[in-house]
Amino acid sequence: MFSTKTPLSRSNTSARTGAALIAGLLLLAGGRLTHAQQPVTEELAVPIIVAPNGGGMILPEGATVRMNINGEDVDPTSLSPASSSFRISDNDLNRWGKILNFTPEQLEAAKTLRSGFDADLAKARDEAKPAIEAARAEMRDGIDPEVMRRLSGTFQTLRDKRDAAEKQFISDLKSLLTKEQEPLWPRIERLRRRESPAPGMSFSSVAGERVDLVKLIDQLKLPEATQTALAPLLEQYEQELDAAIITRNELMQSKREKIDALLEKNDPDGITAFELDELRTRSRLREINQRWAKRLTDELGNDVGPRFKAAADRAIFPSVHRERVIHRALSAAEGFDDLTKDQRSALASLRQKFADQSTNLNNRLEAQIVKQEEENVRNTKTTGGPTGNGNTRERRVAVMRNASESGEMQELRTKRKQIDDATMKELDTILSESQRAKLPKNTPRGNDGDRPAIVPMPAPM
């Protein structure tokens, strides 16, 4: 199973085809599928799951995904390790230092240790580079399962070296702590678990699973007094979410072995039941995030609460709440300095009308996304058998019976487009011709940023 988070434009057919080709290679090599939720950008990311029969699907809400071979992030267009995947940035260390109450000297020492960690990672990647380049050259004219299996071993070695370097770095970093700082270290461990993708592979993606409300609060740049008041609540949230993350990770860690056993017994219903249990376990993280987002919104009050709620909604269900053309137009119009009193009043009324119409529709869209997550599991048939590569590794293939979006979802998206268009027409009647000319131009994103189209997959070789 394979997927990619490589950004692809709608016109970049060759990149899509290349991603699909590597997908086929990974199926033969026993590759793994992992998920990583990323910030929404103006660049279209096309998450793809590929089956050898040529079928494909767009993953559900809230996920871009990454190609992973034996624990190492890989650029699917070049088969190269993603150099930034396991790095710890200055920003990371600054955040850790704040949590641990590091002195400037401790923080500087931590960054020195990090430089050694980076050097170890770079050395491991350099040592793997000849094997990767050789594999790329050997497969220039077509798929070679044996080469991919050999490459899988290369990435396993790379992963082992990366894990050893990371373990040493963490040990060295903890040695910097004072007795007063040592009790704070569990917060760093919780932070790292929140920011790490779930282990193992999954055919599903769960909206809101990887949201970190602590990070969203940090981005608000609240006064220190407010941060201090929120600290006990945030620690409660961290602990509850962390318990759910550990449960999820334990299930995902055992998934491959359990799926293999069910494949041996030729038990597709058992596999579906396991996948549904996994979905419920992962959905628990979203439920915690939604509940705590509401609690924190109330705690922040009328001044900051709405701003936090908007950020949390956008993080949990990005395709529902991401900024669209109508949002940019309304915000721009409200900022014009040549508005009359009547225009300002009309704009306020239009903004409220748009919000009232959108709230119910957004709730329905969120519910439909949750429903589709379960339908995607139920509509996935998992088949497979021994690959015969000497490692007795099981080959697993997900074949989507129906990769298209549900009629309910299409109807809701159409309704949203109608509300946006009607609001834009009413905005035009409020503004003068010169004011309309100052509105931001539409940024083409396909379906106004709703979702990418399903990507056609190549025929099997």
C-alpha positions in Angstrom: 0.0 0.0 0.0 1.2 3.4 -0.9 0.3 7.0 -0.7 2.0 10.4 -1.2 1.8 13.9 0.2 3.7 15.3 -2.7 1.9 18.5 -3.9 0.6 18.1 -7.4 -1.0 20.7 -9.6 -4.0 19.6 -11.6 -2.0 19.9 -14.8 1.0 17.9 -13.5 0.0 14.6 -15.1 3.6 13.2 -15.3 4.0 13.7 -11.5 0.8 11.9 -10.9 1.8 9.1 -13.1 5.2 8.9 -11.4 3.5 8.7 -8.0 1.2 6.0 -9.2 4.2 4.0 -10.6 6.1 4.2 -7.3 2.8 3.1 -5.7 2.9 -0.2 -7.6 6.6 -0.6 -6.6 5.7 -0.2 -2.9 3.0 -2.9 -3.1 5.7 -5.3 -4.2 8.1 -4.2 -1.5 5.7 -4.4 1.4 5.7 -0.6 1.9 3.6 1.0 4.6 1.0 3.7 4.6 1.2 6.4 7.2 -0.6 9.7 7.7 0.5 13.2 8.5 -1.9 16.1 8.8 -0.4 19.2 7.4 -1.4 22.9 7.5 -3.7 23.9 4.6 -1.9 25.8 1.9 -2.9 27.2 -1.5 -1.0 24.4 -3.1 -3.2 21.4 -4.0 -2.1 18.2 -2.2 -3.4 15.0 -3.8 -3.5 12.1 -1.4 -3.7 8.9 -3.4 -4.2 5.2 -2.6 -3.3 2.9 -5.4 -4.3 -0.7 -6.1 -2.6 -2.8 -8.8 -5.9 -3.2 -10.7 -5.6 0.5 -11.6 -8.2 1.7 -9.0 -7.6 4.7 -6.9 -9.2 7.0 -4.4 -8.9 10.3 -2.6 -8.4 9.8 1.1 -11.1 11.1 3.4 -11.1 14.4 5.2 -8.1 15.9 7.0 -5.1 14.0 5.8 -2.2 14.2 3.5 -0.1 11.2 3.6 3.5 10.2 3.1 5.4 7.3 1.5 7.2 5.3 4.2 9.5 2.4 3.6 10.5 0.5 6.8 10.0 3.6 8.9 11.8 6.1 6.7 10.0 9.0 5.0 10.7 8.9 1.3 10.2 11.4 -1.5 8.0 9.2 -3.9 9.3 11.0 -7.0 13.0 10.2 -6.4 13.0 7.4 -3.8 15.2 9.6 -1.6 14.8 9.9 2.1 13.0 13.0 3.2 15.8 14.9 4.9 13.6 17.0 7.1 11.3 14.2 8.3 13.2 13.4 11.5 15.0 16.7 12.2 14.4 18.6 15.3 14.4 22.3 14.5 15.4 25.4 16.5 11.7 26.1 16.9 11.2 22.7 18.4 14.0 23.2 20.9 12.7 26.7 21.7 9.3 25.2 22.5 10.9 22.4 24.6 13.1 24.9 26.4 10.0 27.0 27.3 8.2 23.9 28.7 11.3 22.8 30.6 12.2 26.3 31.9 15.7 26.1 30.3 18.2 28.8 30.9 19.8 30.4 27.9 22.9 28.3 28.6 20.9 25.1 28.6 19.1 26.0 25.4 22.4 26.7 23.7 23.8 23.3 24.9 20.7 21.6 23.6 21.2 23.1 20.2 24.8 21.9 20.2 23.6 18.4 21.0 21.1 18.7 18.2 23.8 19.6 15.7 25.5 16.3 16.5 22.1 14.5 16.0 21.7 16.2 12.6 25.2 15.1 11.7 24.5 11.5 12.6 21.3 11.6 10.4 23.2 13.1 7.5 25.9 10.4 7.7 23.2 7.6 7.8 21.5 9.1 4.7 24.9 9.5 2.9 25.7 5.9 3.6 22.3 4.8 2.1 22.6 7.1 -0.9 24.6 4.7 -3.2 22.1 1.9 -2.8 19.2 4.2 -3.4 20.8 5.7 -6.6 21.6 2.2 -7.8 17.9 1.1 -7.3 16.7 4.1 -9.1 19.0 3.4 -12.1 18.0 -0.3 -12.2 14.3 0.6 -12.3 14.6 3.3 -14.9 13.0 1.1 -17.5 10.4 -0.7 -15.4 9.4 -2.3 -12.1 11.8 -4.8 -10.5 10.3 -6.3 -7.3 13.7 -7.7 -6.2 15.3 -4.3 -6.4 12.5 -2.9 -4.3 12.9 -5.6 -1.7 16.6 -4.9 -1.5 15.8 -1.2 -1.1 13.5 -2.0 1.7 16.4 -3.5 3.6 18.4 -0.3 2.9 15.7 1.8 4.5 15.5 -0.6 7.5 19.1 -0.1 8.1 18.6 3.7 7.8 15.8 3.5 10.2 17.8 1.6 12.8 20.6 4.2 12.6 18.1 7.0 12.9 16.5 5.4 15.9 19.9 4.9 17.6 20.9 8.6 17.0 17.6 9.8 18.3 17.8 7.7 21.4 21.3 9.0 22.1 20.2 12.6 21.5 17.3 12.3 23.9 19.5 10.7 26.6 22.0 13.5 26.2 19.3 16.2 26.3 17.8 14.8 29.5 21.3 14.9 31.1 21.0 18.7 31.0 18.0 18.8 33.3 18.1 19.9 36.9 16.2 18.1 39.6 13.5 20.8 39.4 13.2 20.3 35.6 13.1 16.5 35.6 9.4 16.3 36.5 8.6 18.5 33.4 10.0 15.9 31.0 6.8 13.9 30.6 5.3 17.0 28.9 8.0 16.7 26.2 7.2 13.0 25.7 3.5 13.9 25.4 4.3 16.6 22.9 6.4 14.3 20.8 3.6 11.7 20.7 1.1 14.3 19.6 3.3 15.4 16.8 4.3 12.0 15.5 2.2 10.0 13.0 0.5 6.8 14.1 2.8 3.8 13.5 1.8 1.1 11.1 -0.4 1.3 8.1 -4.1 2.2 7.7 -6.5 2.4 4.8 -8.4 5.1 6.7 -7.8 8.7 7.6 -9.6 10.3 10.5 -10.4 14.1 10.6 -9.0 15.8 13.6 -6.9 12.9 14.7 -3.6 14.8 14.8 -4.8 18.2 15.9 -2.9 19.7 18.8 -4.9 22.4 20.7 -1.9 23.4 22.8 -0.2 24.5 19.6 -3.3 26.4 18.5 -3.3 28.2 21.8 0.4 29.1 21.5 -0.3 30.6 18.1 -2.8 33.1 19.6 0.1 34.8 21.4 -2.0 35.3 24.6 -0.9 37.6 27.5 1.2 35.7 30.0 -1.5 36.0 32.7 -4.0 34.3 30.4 -1.5 31.5 29.5 -0.9 30.9 33.3 -4.7 30.7 33.9 -5.1 28.2 31.0 -2.1 26.0 32.0 -4.0 23.6 34.3 -6.7 23.0 31.7 -4.2 22.5 29.0 -2.4 19.9 31.1 -5.6 18.0 31.6 -6.2 18.1 27.9 -2.7 16.9 27.2 -3.0 13.9 29.6 -6.4 12.8 28.3 -5.3 13.1 24.6 -2.0 11.3 25.4 -3.8 8.3 26.9 -5.9 8.0 23.7 -2.8 8.4 21.5 -1.0 5.6 23.4 -4.0 3.3 23.0 -4.1 4.1 19.3 -0.4 3.6 18.8 -0.5 0.2 20.5 -3.3 -0.9 18.3 -1.5 0.4 15.1 1.7 -1.3 16.2 -0.1 -4.7 16.3 -2.0 -4.1 13.1 0.3 -5.8 10.6 0.5 -9.0 12.6 -3.3 -9.1 13.1 -4.1 -8.4 9.5 -1.6 -11.1 8.4 -3.3 -13.6 10.7 -6.7 -12.7 9.3 -5.4 -12.9 5.7 -4.1 -16.4 6.5 -7.6 -17.4 7.6 -9.1 -15.7 4.5 -11.3 -13.7 6.8 -12.3 -10.4 5.0 -15.1 -9.8 7.5 -12.6 -10.0 10.4 -10.4 -7.5 8.6 -13.3 -5.1 8.2 -14.2 -5.5 11.9 -10.6 -4.8 12.9 -10.5 -1.7 10.6 -13.7 -0.4 12.2 -12.3 -0.9 15.7 -9.2 1.0 14.5 -11.5 3.8 13.2 -13.3 4.1 16.5 -10.0 4.2 18.4 -8.7 6.9 16.2 -12.0 8.8 16.2 -11.6 9.1 20.0 -8.8 11.6 19.4 -11.1 13.8 17.3 -13.8 13.6 20.0 -11.4 14.7 22.7 -10.2 17.6 20.5 -13.8 18.7 19.8 -14.8 18.6 23.4 -11.8 20.4 24.7 -12.0 23.0 21.8 -15.4 23.9 23.1 -14.3 24.1 26.7 -11.3 26.3 25.8 -13.4 28.5 23.6 -15.7 29.2 26.6 -12.8 29.8 28.9 -11.2 32.3 26.5 -14.4 34.4 26.5 -15.9 36.7 23.8 -12.7 38.5 22.9 -10.4 35.6 22.0 -12.8 32.6 22.1 -14.3 33.0 18.5 -10.8 33.4 17.1 -9.7 30.1 18.8 -12.9 28.3 17.8 -12.3 29.3 14.1 -8.7 27.9 14.2 -9.8 24.7 16.0 -12.7 24.1 13.5 -10.3 24.7 10.6 -7.8 22.3 12.0 -10.3 19.5 12.8 -12.3 19.7 9.5 -10.1 21.7 7.1 -12.1 21.2 4.0 -15.2 22.4 5.7 -13.8 25.5 7.3 -10.9 26.6 5.1 -11.0 30.1 3.8 -12.8 30.4 0.5 -13.3 33.2 -2.0 -16.4 34.6 -0.3 -14.5 34.8 3.0 -11.7 36.8 1.4 -14.2 39.1 -0.3 -16.3 39.8 2.8 -13.2 40.5 4.9 -11.7 42.8 2.2 -15.0 44.8 1.8 -15.3 45.3 5.6 -11.8 46.9 5.6 -12.5 49.5 2.9 -12.0 53.0 4.2 -14.6 54.6 1.8 -17.7 52.7 3.1 -20.7 54.8 3.9 -22.7 54.2 7.1 -25.4 52.4 5.2 -22.9 50.2 3.5 -21.3 49.2 6.8 -24.7 48.3 8.2 -25.6 46.3 5.1 -22.3 44.4 5.2 -22.8 43.6 8.9 -26.2 42.2 8.1 -24.8 40.2 5.1 -22.0 38.8 7.3 -24.5 37.6 9.9 -26.8 36.1 7.3 -23.9 34.2 5.7 -22.8 32.9 9.1 -26.3 31.7 10.0 -26.7 29.9 6.7 -23.2 28.4 6.9 -23.4 27.1 10.5 -26.0 24.5 9.9 -24.5 23.5 6.5 -21.0 23.1 8.1 -22.4 20.9 10.8 -24.0 18.7 8.2 -20.7 18.5 6.2 -18.8 17.5 9.3 -21.3 14.8 10.1 -21.1 13.5 6.5 -17.3 13.4 6.6 -17.5 11.2 9.8 -20.1 9.0 8.1 -17.9 8.6 5.0 -14.9 7.6 7.1 -16.8 4.5 8.2 -18.2 3.9 4.7 -14.6 4.0 3.3 -13.7 1.2 5.7 -16.7 -0.9 4.9 -16.2 -0.4 1.2 -12.6 -1.6 1.2 -11.9 -5.2 0.4 -8.5 -6.3 1.6 -6.9 -9.3 -0.1 -3.5 -10.8 -0.3 -1.1 -13.7 0.0 2.6 -14.5 0.4 4.9 -12.6 -1.8 7.4 -15.5 -2.1 10.3 -13.2 -1.5 11.9 -15.5 1.2 10.8 -13.2 4.0 7.3 -14.6 4.2 6.0 -11.0 4.2 2.3 -10.7 3.4 1.3 -8.6 0.5 -1.9 -6.6 1.1 -4.0 -4.8 -1.4 -6.9 -2.4 -0.8 -9.4 -2.4 -3.6 -12.0 0.3 -3.3 -15.4 -0.9 -4.5 -16.6 2.7 -4.9 -14.0 5.6 -4.9 -16.5 8.3 -5.7 -17.9 10.7 -3.1 -21.4 10.0 -1.7 -24.4 11.7 -3.2 -25.1 13.4 0.1 -21.7 15.0 0.2 -22.0 16.2 -3.3 -25.4 17.7 -2.5 -24.0 19.5 0.5 -21.1 20.9 -1.5 -23.5 22.1 -4.2 -25.6 23.9 -1.5 -22.5 25.5 -0.1 -21.5 26.8 -3.5 -25.0 28.2 -4.0 -24.8 30.1 -0.6 -21.4 31.5 -1.6 -22.6 32.6 -5.0 -25.7 34.2 -3.6 -23.7 36.0 -0.9 -21.2 37.3 -3.5 -24.1 38.7 -5.7 -25.6 40.5 -2.7 -22.1 41.9 -1.8 -21.9 43.2 -5.3 -25.2 45.1 -4.9 -23.9 46.7 -1.6 -20.5 47.9 -3.1 -19.9 50.6 -5.7 -18.2 49.7 -9.0 -14.9 51.1 -7.8 -15.2 49.2 -4.6 -15.9 45.9 -6.4 -12.8 46.4 -8.4 -10.8 46.3 -5.2 -12.0 42.9 -4.1 -9.4 40.2 -4.2 -9.3 38.1 -7.3 -10.3 34.5 -7.3 -7.5 32.1 -6.8 -8.1 29.0 -8.9 -8.1 25.9 -6.8 -10.6 23.7 -8.4 -14.1 23.4 -6.9 -13.2 26.6 -5.0 -10.8 24.8 -2.7 -13.3 22.1 -1.7 -11.4 19.0 -2.7 -9.1 17.5 -5.5 -10.6 15.3 -8.1 -10.0 11.6 -8.1 -6.8 10.9 -9.9 -6.9 8.3 -12.7 -4.5 5.5 -12.1 -2.5 3.8 -14.9 -3.4 0.3 -16.1 -1.6 -2.6 -14.4 1.7 -3.7 -16.0 
